[in-house]
Structures are given as structure tokens and as C-alpha cells.
Amino acid sequence: MSAVTPSLAARWALRDTAGFRHRLAFGMRGMLAIIIPSSVGMLILAHPLIDLVLVHGSETAAQGANTAAALAMLSLGLPGFCMFLYMIRVLQSMQDTRTAFYLYLVENSVNIIFGVALVGPLGVRGLALSISIAYTVAAIVALGVIRRKIGWLGGDSLTRPVKRVIGASLVMAVVTVLAVNVSDSTHGIGLLARVVLAVVAGALAYLATAGVAGARAARRTNGRAMSLSGARTHDSAYRQATGPADDDQRAPPPSPSFRGRLDGENPDTMIRHLRRVEREPDDDDEGDFHGPGAGGDR
């Protein structure tokens, strides 16, 4: 029992690790499918959104432009921010809070360094950019740490959907830019219409592009699966047709033909089908024929 228990424990641990990896990759795909297009949309619509929401009363256009630039800088770090927090939650679920603490140290150190370096030339925009850089760097480091701890992070099942999301986000960016520049209104109903049109058009473009790319990927996957299944079926049929038959599945020997019975292929059958023929004696063999006596056999 002691020799079996470690093996069972290892198999259970392997199964749990594989399930954990799949859940991790699934969460990353779902999160990036929402965060990447949101970041692109916020980067494009930062200025009209701030003008629509904040440029009223005491807020001047110059102040609104400065705020919009800071929002755009923050939008650049939105994927890194979300990925970093996701990796921290992963480490906490693994009860590895020490590594999570070190990752927070990395993030804060990078933020301080870039904040000091950028706040002079860029002001508040430099602070926003330093935050984005810090979370992006920390997210990359956290991904490396998690991969070293658990190994595989999804492979093609993660990278291919992310590539499709990036491609759909690029299409969305082009459509959003075209839609937001349909009108040059900077206030009131005209600005609201610009923002609503850009948001709706960009969202529809992203969903349509992502849907088409996902359908094509699904068709390719199904085609490869069907080709592999067909190849396996063909190989199995070929082996059954050319391989040696089992002793208990061999075909029964054919029954001897009429010519075979005459040629002696099956003597027992031939003898069984022969019957004695009696004939009357001729005159020529009277000398040799010993006729039956009284009660003799004829």
C-alpha cells in the first residue's frame, strides 16, 4: 500500500495541475478578449469622452485636453494592469503570498523610477504613463514567474485567440476613427452623437471580425480533426484487410466440389457417397463364376 500511495498522489496532483492550467488559460482568454478592445477604444475616444463629460462650467478646453491625454496614457496600461492583478490572484490561490509581495515590489519600484523620470517633461501625463509602464513590466514578470511554477500556460490555445482579438481590435480601431470623424462637433448633441456612433460602430466591427475569425478557426480545427479521424479509420481498415486473421476468426475451409470428390480430395466423402452395384453374371464368366448354392447370396 505504501508503494501505491505516492503514485496515486502523483496522478491526482498531475490531474489537478492540468485542470488549474486550463482554468488559468480560459480566464486569460476571456479577460483579454474584453480588455484589449476596451483599451483601444478608450485610447481613441479619450478626448471626445472627456469633452462630453467634463468640459462644462469651470473646466476649460485646455484642461480637458490635458485630462484626455492622461486618460489615453492610462488606457495603454489597462491590459498590463488587469493581467498583473490576475497573476496576483493566481499566486494567492496557490498560497504563495511571498512571491506576490515581491511582484508588488517590482511594480512599485518601476512606477517610482519612471514617475520621477517622466513627471518633469510630461507632467500628469508622465505620471499616467509611468503607471502603465509599471503594470505592463510587472505583468510580464508575473507571467514568467507563473510559467516557471506551473509550466505550460496554454500554448496555441491561448496565443491564437489573443492574436484574433488583436486583429479584431485593429479593425475596430479603424472603424472607430472613421466614425468619430464623421462630424466635428465639440459640444452638445452633436458630440454625443459622435461618441455614440463611434462606440456602436466600433463594437459591431469588433464583434463581427472576431466572429468571422473564430468561425474560420473552428472550421480549420474541425477539418483537421475530420482528416485525422479519416486517416485513422483508413489505417484501421487497411490493417484489418491486410493483417493476419486470428485463428478463431479464420474462414471455414470450402466444401469439396464434385470434381474434388472424384479426384480424391476428400476420400471419406467420396467413399461415403459410393454404393455397391450388383450385376447379373454373363456367359463369358460362367467358368469363373461360382453360382450361389441353395440359399446363396445373389
N, C-alpha and C positions, 0 to 999 in steps of 0.2 A: 504493500500500500504506500509506503514511503517513496518508492521509486516511481509510482504512477502520479502521485500528487503534484510534484513540480511540473511534469509535462502538462497535466490538465490546467494548472495555474498559468503556465506559459501560453497555452492555447486561448484561454479566456482573456488574458492580457492582450494578446495579439488581436483578437476579435474586437475588444473594446477600443484599442488604439485605432484600428481601421474605421470603426464607426465614428470615433472622435474626429478623425481626419476628414471624413465625408461631410460631417456636420459643419466643420470649420470651413471647408471649401464652399459648401452650399450657402452659408451665411455671408461669406466674402462676395460671392457672385451676386446675391440679392442686394447687398449693400452698395456695391459699386454700380450696379445697374440703375440705382436711383441717384447716388451722389454725383457721379461723373456728369450726367446731363444737367443736374441742378447747378453744379459749379460752372459749367459752360454758359448756361442761361443767365446766371447771376452776373458773370463777368461781362456779358454783352448788354444786359439790361440794367446795370448798376446805375448809370446816370439818369435814364428816364424814370426809374423807380424812385430814386431819391428826389428828383424834381417833383414827382407826383405826390410823394408822401410828406416831404419835409420843407420844400421851398415854398413856405407860406409865412405871412406875417413878418417876423423879425429875421427869418432865415433868408440870407441873400443868395443870389445865384453862384457867387464865388465860393461861399461856404458850402453850398450844396455840391458843387463840383469837387471840392476837397473831400467831402464825406463820401461821394460816389467813388472816387479814386481809392479811398481806404477800403471801401466795401469790395471793390474789384480785387485789391491785393489780398484781402481775406478769402475771397472766393477761390483763389489759386490754391490755398492750403486746405480747402474743405475735404478733398479725398484723403490727404495725409492725416488730417485731424481725426476723421472717422476711422481710418484704418488703425491708427495708433491706439485709440480708445478700445477698438475691437480686440487688438492683440493684448492689451492690458487685462481685459475681461477674460481672455483665454488663459493667461497666466494665473489669474486669480482662481479660475475654475480648476486649474492644475495644482492649486495651493502653493504656488511659487511666488509669494509676495516680495521676496528679496529681489528677484530679477525685475519685477515690475517697478520696484523702488529705484533700481539702477537705471532703468529706461526713463523714468521721470527725471532723474538727474541729467541724463543726456539731453533730453528735450529742453529743460530749463537752461542748461549751460549754452546750448546752441542759440536759444532765444535771447539770452543776455548778450552774447557776443555779437550777433547780427543786429540786435536792437541798438547797441551802443554805436555800431559802425554805420547804421543807416538812418538813425534819427536826425543826425545833423543835416545831411543833404536832402532828405525826403520828408522830414517832419513826421506827422502822424501816419503818412503813407509808409514811411520806413518802418515804423513800429508794426503796422499791419503786415508788411512783407516779411519782417523778421519772424513773426508768429507763424506764418505759412511755411517759411523755410524750416523752422524748428520742428514743427509737427511732421513735415514731409521726411526730414532726415531721421527723426525718431521712429517713424513708421517703417522706413526701410531697415533700420537696425533691428526693430522688433520682429519684422518678418524673418530676418536672418537668424535671430535667436530662437524663434518658434520652429523654424525649419531644422535647426541643429538639434532641438529637443525631440521632435516627433518625426522628423524626416520629411516624407513627401507631403506637399501642400495642395495637391490636386492635379498638377501636370496640365495636360491638354484640356481636361475637363474644367479647368479654371482659366487658363490663358486664352483659349478660343472664345468663350463667351465674353471675356473682357475686351478682346480685340473687336468683337462685333459691337459691343457697347461704345467703344471709342469711335468706330466708324459711323455708327448711327448718330453719335453726338456731333461729329463733324458735319454731317448732313443737316442736323438740326441747327447748328450754328449758322450755316449759310442761309437757311430759310428764315431764321430769326432776324438776321441782319437785314435781309431784303424786306421783311415785313415791318420792322421798326422804322425803316427809312421810307416807307410809303408816304408818310406825312412828316412835316417839320414842325408840328405843333409842340409848344413847350409848356403849355398850361391848359387847365380846364378839361373839357370833354374831349377835345382833340388829342391831348396827351394820354388820357385814359384809354381812348380807342386805340392809339398806337401800342400801348403796353398790352392791352387785352389781345389785340390781333397778333402781336409778336409771340405772346405766350401760347395762344391756341395753335398758331401755325407751327411753332417750334415743337410743341408737344405732339401734334399729329405727325409731323415729319419724323420725329424720333421713334414713335410707336410703329409707324409704317415701315421704316427702314429696318428697325430691329425685328419686326415680324417677318419681313421678307428674308432677312439674313438667317433668322432662326429656322424658317421653313426649309431653306436651301440646305442648311447644315443637317436638319433632320432627314431630308431626302438622301443626302450623301451617306449618312450613318445607316439608314435603312438599306440603301443599295449595297453598302459594304457587308452588312450583316446577311443580306439575302445571297450575295455572291459567296460568302464564306460558308453559309448553310448549304448552298447548292454544290459547292466543291466537296464538302464533307459527304453529302448524300451520294454524289457521283463516285467518290472514292470508296464508300462503303459498298455500293452496288458492284463496283469493279472487283473489289476483293471477294465479294460473295460469288461473283461469276467465275473468277479465275482461281480462287483459292481452293485447296483440297477440301473435299467434303468430309464430314465426320463419319466415323464408322457406323453410327446408328442412324445416319441420315442418307446413306447411300441408296441409290435407286435399286429396286429389286431386279435380279437378272431376268432378261426376257425369256418367255416360254419358248421352247424349241419349236421351230417351224416343222411343217410336214416334210420338207426336204431334209431338214436336220434329223428328224426321227428316222427317215430311211437311210441317211448316211451314217447313222450310229452315233450322233452327238449325244443322245440320251438313251443308252441301251435299255435301261429299266422301262422307260416309257414305250420303247419300241417293242420289247418283249411282252409288255402288258397288253398291247393292242393287237398282237398276233394271236390267231386262234387256229386250232388244229383242223386240217382239211382232210376228209376221208374220200377215197375214190374206189370205184369198182375195179377189180383186177382184170387185166387184158389177157388175151390168149397167149401173147408172147411170153408172159412171165408165169405160165402155168407150172413149168418145171421148178421154178424157184419159189413159187407161192405155196405156202403151206396153208391150205384152206382150213377153215375152222372146223373143229370137230363138233361133236354134239355139245350144244350149249356154249360153243365158242363165241368169241367176241368179233363182231364184224365191223 
